[in-house]
Amino acid sequence: MPDALMGKRILVTRGKGQNAKLIKQLEALGAIPVEFPTIDIVAADPAPLIEAINNVARYHWLIFTSANGVTYFWQQAAGLGKRPDDFQDIRLASVGPATGEALRKIGLLVDLMPAEHTAEALLAAFGSLHGQRVLWPAADIARPILEAGLRAKGAIVERVTAYQTRPVAQAGELPALLPTLDILTFTSASTVHNFVNLLPPGDPAQAIAQAQVACIGPVTAEAARKLGLPVHIVAGVHTIPGLVESLTNPIVA
């Protein structure tokens, strides 16, 4: 359905500076992206991450669950003079292809990636980790299920906050935009939470008028439903290209 998005006004809710890829793909299909970030991505206190990187040889696994985690990890690693070769004896796990691509761009190879790009699937891909040390550079709001599951498999887990996710404080022009939108896209549970918090008081489903809601994956979709948003589309492949594909060939959620 090459013309499915022609002229459609599509809300993009990721953090500012992280939307170029999604916007470019939407524009290529004739859509009109409307950028309204609902979150800000900011650096965390670097000291714990610097300490972990300085002692990186003690870890058996490095786990990354977002491209942001890779970015902030490597900023500190490069600042310490580390090179990709310094991590060659450590196995790397990635939650999905976008995170894996971020690792490959800096010269790090992925040893483990699940077929489904969720923390639950990543956890299931591991066997026994008895006695193995795991470093997880994560967001401050990352779900605890991965850490708990790794510990249950016997791992010694060190979760370090690599970056922080902060809500946008002001709704600004959002109320005026809502009636003009055809599709709302959400790429994380945090974008959903903060979007709903910016809505006028009342029923979120009514506030979005006739717009459809499209989510990048099941975790995001679950968050949307719990907060009162109807979910019309869930990407089968939990990536930005997968989300765009789901908009052009929608499957009812």
Buried (B, 14 or more C-beta within 10 A) or exposed (E): EEEEBEEBBBBBBBBEEBBEBBBEBBEEBEBBBBBBBBBBBEBBEBEBBBEBBEEBEEBBBBBBBBBBBBBBBBBBBEEEEBEEEBBEEBBBBBBBBBBBBBBBEBEBEBEBBBEBBBBBBBBEBBEEBEEBBBBBBBBEBBBEBBBEBBEEBEBBBBBBBBBBBBBBEEBEEBEEBBEEBBBBBBBBBBBBBBBBBBBEEEEBEEBBEEBBBBBBBBBBBBBBBEBBBEBBBBBEBBBBBBBBBBBBEBEEB
